């Protein structure tokens, strides 16, 4: 996958977040989430801190009362902007990596990954 394809795919997935029904059990979410994880993994690698941040995103509340659907809906809706921000960060990262690898004859994403700094498991503070 080249950087242009990766950016196009991630932008489409970012836009799709706004249309997801607020439920982790919906067919739409259960299609979108693995497609997004796969796109991030292919573009940045499984261990890249942006990919890891997406993987660790919490879509459900950590505590709730029995039958408390409002907590689930509220948490889900609150997580959508977080996911969009993660995808924006991934797009920016790919654009930077593509610029750094512009002089190579290898495919842009492969070159970018090889030239990238060591992957972090948490974002730098």
Buried (B, 14 or more C-beta within 10 A) or exposed (E): BBBEBBBEBBEEBBEBBEEBEBBBEEEEBEEBBEBBBEBBBBBBBEEBBBBBBBBEBEBEBEEBEEEEEEBBBBBBEEBBEBBBEBBBBBBEBBBEBBEBBEEEEEEBBEBBBEEBEEBEEEEEE
